[in-house]
Amino acid sequence: MENISQKSTIRQTLAKNVRNVRSIKRISQESLALNSDLSRTYIGEIERENKSATIDAVEKIAKALGLSTSDLLNENLSLDEVIVNS
């Protein structure tokens, strides 16, 4: 059974990666929301770790950022690769 700290780590990793990739690609929360068919408020809540994202939302955000779902959830995501692929 997964412990609470692991669940927090996944939420933290997602929040950090969404913020960092969005920043590198110079995408606003509004633009990401529009391209992922989610609300700007929901994107902000995910980035602040106030909401747990659904699997569907993670897939939509990853696609809108040009990443695979596994990359978006990777705590060791290489931001250098994100820059190169931008």
C-alpha positions as CSV (number, residue, x, y, z in Angstrom):
1,M,0.0,0.0,0.0
2,E,1.3,3.4,-0.9
3,N,2.0,5.8,1.9
4,I,0.9,9.5,2.1
5,S,4.4,10.9,1.4
6,Q,4.5,9.1,-1.9
7,K,1.2,10.6,-2.9
8,S,2.4,14.0,-2.0
9,T,5.6,13.5,-4.0
10,I,3.6,12.7,-7.1
11,R,1.5,15.8,-6.6
12,Q,4.7,17.9,-6.0
13,T,6.4,16.5,-9.0
14,L,3.5,17.2,-11.3
15,A,3.1,20.8,-9.9
16,K,6.8,21.5,-10.3
17,N,7.0,20.0,-13.8
18,V,3.9,21.8,-15.1
19,R,5.3,25.2,-13.7
20,N,8.8,24.6,-15.1
21,V,7.9,23.4,-18.5
22,R,5.2,26.1,-18.9
23,S,7.8,28.7,-17.9
24,I,10.5,27.4,-20.3
25,K,8.0,27.3,-23.2
26,R,6.6,30.7,-22.2
27,I,3.1,29.4,-22.0
28,S,0.6,31.2,-19.8
29,Q,-1.8,29.3,-17.5
30,E,-4.6,30.6,-19.7
31,S,-3.0,29.3,-22.9
32,L,-2.3,25.9,-21.3
33,A,-5.9,25.8,-20.0
34,L,-7.2,26.6,-23.5
35,N,-5.0,24.0,-25.2
36,S,-5.8,21.3,-22.6
37,D,-9.5,22.0,-22.4
38,L,-9.2,22.7,-18.7
39,S,-9.9,25.8,-16.7
40,R,-7.1,28.3,-15.8
41,T,-8.2,28.0,-12.2
42,Y,-7.7,24.2,-12.2
43,I,-4.2,24.6,-13.8
44,G,-3.3,27.0,-11.1
45,E,-4.6,24.7,-8.3
46,I,-2.5,21.9,-9.7
47,E,0.6,24.1,-9.9
48,R,0.0,25.2,-6.2
49,E,-0.7,21.6,-5.2
50,N,-4.2,22.5,-4.0
51,K,-5.8,19.9,-6.2
52,S,-5.1,16.4,-7.2
53,A,-5.2,16.1,-11.0
54,T,-7.2,13.3,-12.6
55,I,-5.5,11.0,-15.0
56,D,-7.4,12.5,-17.8
57,A,-6.2,16.0,-16.8
58,V,-2.6,14.8,-16.6
59,E,-2.9,13.4,-20.1
60,K,-4.4,16.6,-21.5
61,I,-1.8,18.8,-19.8
62,A,1.1,16.6,-21.0
63,K,-0.2,16.7,-24.6
64,A,-0.7,20.5,-24.5
65,L,2.9,20.8,-23.2
66,G,4.3,18.4,-25.9
67,L,5.3,15.8,-23.4
68,S,4.4,12.2,-22.6
69,T,2.4,11.6,-19.5
70,S,5.3,9.7,-18.0
71,D,7.7,12.6,-18.7
72,L,5.3,15.0,-17.0
73,L,5.2,12.8,-13.9
74,N,9.0,12.1,-13.9
75,E,10.6,13.6,-10.8
76,N,13.9,13.7,-12.8
77,L,12.6,15.4,-15.9
78,S,15.4,16.9,-17.9
79,L,14.6,20.5,-18.5
80,D,17.5,20.6,-20.9
81,E,15.6,18.2,-23.1
82,V,12.5,20.3,-22.8
83,I,14.4,23.4,-23.9
84,V,15.9,21.5,-26.9
85,N,12.5,20.1,-28.0
86,S,10.7,23.5,-27.6
